[in-house]
Amino acid sequence: MLDAILHEISFTFLILLVTVVCTAWYITSRIKASREIAALGGRAPRVTLYLPFGLDLTYRGISSTIRHKNLEFWEYLFSNFGTAASPYTVEAQIVSERFIFTAEPENIKAILATQFEDYGKGKPFHDIWKDFLGDSIFTTDGEQWHDSRALIRPQFIKDRVSDLVIFEKHVNVLLGLMGGKGEEIDVSALFFRYTLDAATDFLLGTSVDSLHNSQAEFAEAFAEVQRVQSIIARAGSLHWFVPRRSFRASLKIINSFVNPYIDQALRLSPEELEKKTKSDSGYTFLHALASFTRDRTVIRDQLVAVLLAGRDTTAATLSWIFYELSRHPRIVAALRAEILDRLGPARAPTYTDLKSMRYLQHVLNETLRLYPVVPFNVRMSLHPTTLPRGSGPDGLSPIGIPANTPIGYSPLVMHRRPDLYPPPSPHFPHPALFAPERWDTWTPKAWQYIPFNGGPRICIGQQFALAEMGYTVVRILQRFARLERRWGEGEQVKLMSEIVLQPGGGVRVGFWDAEEMRKGEKA
């Protein structure tokens, strides 16, 4: 009898039945979610969607990533769907998931600090990033994250950070590759090789010397993994549709690169590692990892994560510094005058020198204001909670946040919000302009400037990064008196933000050696 009934049911009827059931489930789940949100707080202004399941917004987000237009994507969300009461916090429904987008300081402060226990990376983030960064400090929460941070922190104590010998060794190689007679070079590509050398030396105890041997395969694999990973992350629940062939191939190259270092550390006995731990000489992050665990996977995950942070973030910021310097000869002259006044043309700076050069610090701060290293970030609500701003008629009421709600926040958008700055004047240039002098008389308000994130998860390596960037800038400008950009007046450098924010297409410049210029003037 059952066979007869099934025979009579048409395929069309089955499709209709499945559609009705799915629609009923979708409506029921939305009603349930709306009630939960209302019990916690209100809603942010909603993004209007034109295709089912928010496919149009997903497509726009992924397309923006591929075309290096992520800033424009976020500006589109806020300018079109933000309101006068809540201009920089909106929400969207994609498939069955509610997303919050914010560039509001009070909300970012809540996520990172005042409601820290309510927000974290979350399981979905961990699962999406696990292939690349595993169970590292960047993908975990709770005790596992705390243990990772406690393990890494000793590598960035002041005594280690202020030891600038590592930078001097590699910057000398870098300087020899920068020309000196105005030859066009992509200085950004050199910076990524230079910071790889310094990071591996600092963390592993042995440099890969990529400035001598470009290590092109590893560098290209690292870039490709980040490119695909950024698309996977932005696809949300649709990430299964992202092709991963090049991603997996590049991961194999990365693992092949780090495995020999792991083997080298694991060949040391616990007694040998203990002996190294008690001596500053030759003790590295890799030794600390091998002392903590003999698990290859744990060592690999932490190593790749810290290598990503140590290489890419500093290289990207150095690239932006020299992008802006190549556009502003006046700033180059002022910065170089400060450097020569304190150090002369040859003396290497100490850590105290770097911190004491006021205009140098202004240049670093201004670069990080316009080009924060991680321009877009995300947290997941770990429990039912709220965000303090964005709901109600005045936008000052809390937003209800059920558990497992992803919150995207953008330091890049927030740092460029005109309403968070004094009005432009002869003493305070427009916030869209690169102007280190603004820092002479202006200090950003709390949580309106977060180049290294904030709260308990603030970047452990920020002082290392600032020391490396400052040292590199000083040594370059001691050697070279002038630099010029090598791209057309109307040519725009793209804001490429796959994970870190870097100039798309590189930074093509020419440098003039100061000594050669002096000889030319005498001739």
C-alpha positions in Angstrom: 0.0 0.0 0.0 2.9 2.4 0.8 4.4 1.7 -2.5 1.1 2.7 -4.2 0.9 5.9 -2.2 4.5 6.8 -3.1 3.8 6.1 -6.7 0.9 8.5 -6.7 2.9 11.4 -5.1 4.4 13.5 -7.9 7.9 14.9 -7.9 6.3 18.4 -8.0 4.3 17.7 -4.9 7.5 16.6 -3.1 9.3 19.8 -4.1 6.3 21.9 -2.9 6.2 20.0 0.4 9.9 20.5 1.1 9.5 24.2 0.2 6.6 24.6 2.7 8.5 22.8 5.5 11.6 24.9 4.9 9.7 28.1 4.8 7.8 27.2 8.0 11.1 26.4 9.7 12.7 29.7 8.5 9.7 31.8 9.6 9.5 30.0 13.0 13.3 30.4 13.6 13.1 34.1 12.7 10.2 34.7 15.1 12.1 32.9 17.9 15.2 34.9 17.2 13.3 38.2 17.1 11.8 37.4 20.5 15.2 36.6 22.0 16.6 39.8 20.6 13.7 41.9 22.0 14.2 40.3 25.4 17.8 41.4 25.5 17.5 44.9 23.8 16.7 46.4 20.5 17.9 46.2 16.9 20.3 48.2 14.9 19.2 49.8 11.5 18.8 46.9 9.0 20.5 46.5 5.7 18.0 46.1 2.9 18.5 42.9 1.0 17.3 42.3 -2.5 17.9 38.5 -3.0 16.8 35.6 -0.9 19.1 34.7 2.0 21.1 37.9 1.6 23.0 36.5 -1.4 23.3 40.0 -2.9 25.2 41.2 0.2 27.4 38.1 0.3 28.3 38.6 -3.4 29.0 42.3 -2.8 31.3 41.5 0.2 33.3 38.8 -1.6 33.5 40.9 -4.8 34.8 43.8 -2.7 37.5 41.6 -1.2 38.7 40.3 -4.6 38.8 43.9 -6.0 40.4 45.4 -2.8 37.3 47.5 -2.2 36.5 46.4 1.4 36.6 50.0 2.7 34.0 51.0 0.0 31.9 48.0 1.0 31.7 49.1 4.7 31.1 52.7 3.7 28.3 51.5 1.5 26.7 49.8 4.5 26.9 52.7 6.8 26.1 55.5 4.3 23.1 53.7 2.8 21.6 51.9 5.8 22.9 53.8 8.9 20.6 56.4 10.4 21.1 59.8 11.9 20.8 58.1 15.3 23.0 55.1 14.5 25.2 56.0 11.5 28.0 53.5 12.2 26.2 50.4 13.5 23.9 48.3 11.2 22.8 44.7 11.0 22.0 42.2 8.2 20.4 38.8 7.9 22.4 36.4 5.7 20.8 32.9 5.4 19.9 32.2 9.0 22.6 34.3 10.6 22.4 37.8 11.9 25.5 40.0 11.4 26.3 43.2 13.1 28.7 45.8 11.5 30.0 48.6 13.6 32.6 51.4 13.7 31.3 52.9 16.9 33.9 53.4 19.7 31.5 52.5 22.5 30.6 49.2 20.9 34.2 48.3 20.1 35.2 49.1 23.7 32.4 46.8 24.9 33.5 44.0 22.6 37.2 44.2 23.4 37.2 45.4 27.1 34.2 46.2 29.2 32.2 43.1 28.1 35.3 41.0 27.2 33.9 37.8 28.8 30.8 38.1 26.5 32.8 38.1 23.2 35.5 36.0 21.7 36.6 34.3 18.5 33.9 31.6 18.9 33.7 28.1 17.4 32.7 29.2 13.9 35.7 31.4 13.6 38.0 28.7 15.0 36.6 26.1 12.5 37.0 28.4 9.5 40.6 29.4 10.4 41.7 26.1 11.8 43.5 24.8 8.7 45.7 27.9 8.5 46.2 29.0 12.2 45.1 25.9 14.0 44.6 26.2 17.8 46.8 29.3 18.1 46.5 32.5 20.1 44.5 34.1 17.2 41.8 31.4 17.0 41.1 30.3 20.6 39.2 31.6 23.7 39.2 31.0 27.4 41.9 29.0 29.1 43.4 27.8 25.8 43.9 31.5 24.7 45.2 32.5 28.1 47.8 29.7 28.0 48.9 30.8 24.5 49.3 34.4 25.6 51.2 33.5 28.7 53.6 31.4 26.5 54.2 34.1 24.0 54.4 37.2 26.2 58.0 36.5 27.6 59.3 36.8 24.0 58.2 40.4 23.9 59.5 41.8 27.3 61.3 45.1 27.0 64.8 43.6 27.3 64.3 41.5 24.2 62.5 44.1 22.3 65.1 46.8 23.0 67.9 44.5 21.7 68.1 46.1 18.2 71.1 44.1 16.9 68.8 41.7 15.0 67.4 44.7 13.0 70.8 46.2 12.3 72.0 42.9 10.8 69.1 42.6 8.3 68.6 46.3 7.6 72.2 46.5 6.3 71.2 43.9 3.7 68.0 45.7 2.9 69.8 49.0 2.3 72.1 47.4 -0.3 69.0 46.4 -2.3 67.4 49.9 -2.4 69.5 51.4 -5.2 70.6 55.0 -4.6 70.4 56.7 -8.0 66.7 56.9 -8.4 66.2 53.3 -9.8 62.6 52.1 -9.5 62.1 49.4 -6.9 59.1 47.9 -5.2 60.1 48.8 -1.6 57.0 46.9 -0.3 58.3 43.6 -1.7 61.6 44.2 0.0 60.0 45.0 3.3 58.1 41.7 3.3 61.4 39.8 2.8 63.2 42.0 5.4 60.6 41.4 8.1 60.6 37.7 7.3 64.3 37.6 7.9 64.0 39.6 11.2 61.0 37.6 12.4 62.6 34.2 11.8 65.8 35.4 13.4 64.0 36.7 16.5 61.6 33.8 16.8 63.6 30.9 15.5 67.1 31.9 16.3 68.0 31.5 12.6 67.1 33.8 9.7 65.9 32.4 6.4 67.9 35.2 4.8 65.2 35.9 2.1 66.9 39.2 1.2 69.8 37.1 -0.1 67.5 34.3 -1.4 64.0 35.5 -2.0 62.2 32.5 -0.6 59.6 33.2 -3.3 57.8 29.9 -2.9 57.1 30.4 0.8 56.2 34.1 0.4 53.8 33.4 -2.5 52.2 30.5 -0.5 51.8 32.7 2.6 50.1 35.4 0.4 47.9 32.9 -1.4 46.7 31.3 1.9 45.8 34.7 3.2 43.9 35.6 0.0 41.8 32.5 0.0 41.3 32.6 3.8 39.9 36.1 3.6 37.3 35.0 1.0 36.4 32.0 3.1 35.9 34.2 6.2 33.8 36.7 4.4 31.6 34.0 2.8 30.2 33.2 6.2 27.9 30.1 6.1 28.4 29.9 2.4 32.2 29.3 2.8 31.9 25.7 1.6 31.4 27.0 -1.9 34.9 28.7 -2.0 37.4 26.7 -4.1 40.3 25.6 -2.0 42.8 23.8 -4.3 45.4 26.6 -4.2 44.8 27.1 -0.5 45.6 23.5 0.3 48.7 23.4 -2.0 50.0 26.6 -0.3 49.4 25.2 3.2 51.6 22.3 2.3 54.4 24.7 1.3 54.0 26.6 4.6 54.2 23.4 6.6 57.2 22.2 4.7 58.9 25.5 5.5 58.3 25.4 9.3 58.8 21.6 9.8 62.6 21.6 9.7 62.6 24.3 12.5 60.2 22.2 14.6 62.4 19.1 14.0 65.5 21.0 15.1 63.8 22.1 18.3 62.4 18.7 19.1 65.8 17.1 18.8 66.8 19.0 21.9 66.2 17.0 25.1 64.1 18.6 27.9 67.4 19.1 29.8 69.0 21.0 26.9 65.9 23.1 26.6 65.9 23.8 30.3 69.5 24.9 30.1 68.6 27.3 27.2 65.7 28.7 29.1 68.0 29.8 31.9 70.3 31.6 29.5 69.5 34.6 27.4 71.9 33.5 24.7 70.3 31.6 21.9 67.0 31.3 23.7 64.1 31.7 21.2 60.3 31.4 20.9 60.8 28.0 19.3 62.6 26.8 22.3 59.8 28.1 24.6 57.3 26.2 22.5 59.3 23.0 22.6 59.7 23.3 26.4 55.9 23.8 26.7 54.9 20.8 24.6 56.3 18.1 22.4 53.2 18.1 20.2 54.2 19.1 16.7 50.8 20.4 15.8 50.7 22.8 18.8 54.2 24.1 18.0 53.3 24.5 14.3 50.1 26.4 15.0 51.7 29.0 17.4 54.7 29.3 15.1 52.7 30.1 12.0 50.4 32.5 13.9 53.3 34.5 15.4 55.2 34.5 12.1 52.1 36.0 10.4 52.0 38.7 13.0 55.7 39.3 13.1 56.2 39.4 9.3 53.1 40.8 7.6 52.0 43.5 10.1 55.3 45.3 10.2 56.0 45.0 6.5 52.6 46.4 5.6 53.0 49.4 7.9 56.5 50.1 6.6 55.1 50.0 3.1 52.4 52.6 4.0 55.0 54.8 5.7 57.1 55.0 2.5 54.1 55.3 0.3 53.2 58.4 2.2 56.7 59.7 2.5 57.2 59.4 -1.3 54.2 61.7 -1.7 55.4 64.3 0.8 58.9 65.6 0.4 58.4 68.2 3.1 57.7 65.4 5.7 60.8 63.5 4.5 62.9 66.6 5.0 61.5 67.3 8.5 61.8 63.7 9.6 65.4 63.4 8.2 66.4 66.6 9.9 65.3 65.2 13.3 67.1 61.9 12.7 70.4 63.6 11.6 70.2 66.1 14.5 70.1 63.3 17.0 72.1 60.6 15.4 74.1 62.1 12.5 74.4 60.1 9.3 75.8 56.9 10.7 75.2 56.2 14.4 72.7 53.4 14.9 69.7 54.4 17.1 69.2 52.9 20.6 65.7 52.1 21.9 65.8 55.3 23.9 66.7 57.3 20.7 63.7 55.9 18.9 61.3 56.7 21.7 62.8 60.2 22.1 62.4 61.3 18.4 59.0 63.0 18.6 58.4 63.6 14.9 59.4 59.9 14.1 56.7 58.8 16.6 54.2 61.2 15.0 54.9 59.6 11.6 54.4 56.1 13.0 51.2 57.1 14.7 49.8 58.9 11.7 50.5 56.0 9.4 48.7 53.6 11.8 45.8 56.0 12.1 45.2 56.0 8.4 46.3 52.4 7.8 45.6 50.3 10.8 47.2 46.9 10.4 44.1 44.8 10.9 41.4 47.0 9.2 38.4 44.7 9.8 38.0 42.2 12.6 35.3 40.0 14.0 34.1 38.7 17.4 31.4 36.2 18.3 29.0 36.6 21.2 29.8 33.7 23.5 26.6 34.3 25.6 23.4 36.3 25.3 24.5 39.9 25.8 24.2 43.4 24.4 26.0 46.2 22.6 25.7 49.5 24.3 24.9 51.7 21.2 22.8 51.6 18.1 19.2 51.0 19.0 16.2 53.2 20.0 15.1 56.5 18.5 18.3 58.3 19.6 20.7 55.3 19.0 21.8 55.3 22.6 19.9 52.2 23.6 21.5 48.7 23.7 21.3 46.2 20.9 20.1 42.7 21.9 22.8 40.1 21.0 21.9 36.4 21.3 24.7 33.9 21.7 26.7 33.1 18.5 26.0 36.4 16.8 29.1 37.6 14.8 30.1 41.2 15.2 32.3 42.8 12.6 34.1 45.9 13.6 36.4 48.2 11.6 39.3 50.3 13.0 39.9 51.5 9.5 36.4 53.1 9.2 36.5 54.4 12.7 39.9 56.0 12.3 38.6 57.9 9.3 35.3 59.1 10.7 35.4 63.0 10.4 32.9 63.4 13.3 35.4 61.9 15.8 38.0 64.7 15.1 38.2 68.5 15.7 36.9 70.6 12.7 39.6 71.1 10.1 41.6 74.2 10.5 45.1 75.6 9.7 46.3 73.8 12.8 44.4 70.6 12.3 44.3 69.2 8.7 41.3 67.2 7.5 41.5 63.6 9.0 41.6 62.1 5.5 45.0 63.7 5.0 48.4 62.3 6.1 49.7 65.0 8.5 52.1 63.9 11.3 52.0 67.4 12.7 48.5 66.9 14.0 49.9 64.8 16.8 51.8 67.9 18.2 48.6 69.3 19.7 46.1 66.4 19.4 45.6 63.2 21.4 42.8 60.8 20.3 40.1 60.0 22.8 40.0 56.6 24.4 38.9 53.8 22.0 38.9 56.1 18.9 42.4 55.0 18.0 43.2 51.3 18.3 45.9 50.3 15.8 46.9 47.3 18.0 43.4 46.4 19.1 42.7 46.9 22.8 41.6 45.2 26.1 43.0 41.9 27.2 43.7 40.8 23.6 45.8 43.9 22.8 48.7 43.0 20.6 51.6 41.5 22.6 54.1 42.4 20.0 53.3 46.1 19.5 56.5 47.4 21.1 58.5 45.0 18.9 56.7 46.2 15.8 57.1 49.9 16.7 60.8 49.4 17.4 61.4 47.5 14.2 59.5 50.1 12.1 61.2 53.1 13.8 64.7 51.5 13.5 64.1 50.7 9.8 62.9 54.2 9.0 65.8 55.8 10.7 68.5 53.7 9.0 66.9 54.2 5.6 66.7 58.0 5.9 70.2 58.2 7.3 71.4 56.6 4.0 69.0 58.2 1.5 68.3 61.9 1.3 65.4 61.8 -1.1 62.8 59.5 -2.5 60.2 59.8 -5.3 57.1 57.9 -6.1 57.1 56.0 -9.4 53.4 55.8 -10.3 51.2 58.2 -12.3 49.4 61.2 -10.8 46.0 59.6 -11.3 47.1 56.1 -10.4 45.6 54.9 -7.1 47.3 52.5 -4.7 44.6 50.0 -3.6 43.9 49.2 0.0 44.4 45.4 -0.1 43.0 44.0 3.1 43.0 40.2 2.9 44.1 39.9 6.5 46.5 42.8 7.1 46.1 46.1 5.3 48.8 46.5 2.6 49.2 48.5 -0.6 47.8 46.5 -3.5 50.4 46.4 -6.3 53.3 47.4 -4.1 55.0 50.7 -3.5 57.2 51.7 -6.5 59.7 54.4 -5.5 63.2 55.6 -6.3 65.9 56.5 -3.6 68.8 58.9 -3.8 71.9 58.1 -1.7 72.8 61.1 0.5 76.6 60.5 0.1 76.3 60.3 -3.7 74.2 63.5 -3.8 76.9 65.3 -1.7 79.6 64.1 -4.1 77.5 65.3 -7.1 77.1 68.8 -5.6 80.9 69.1 -5.0 81.7 68.0 -8.6 
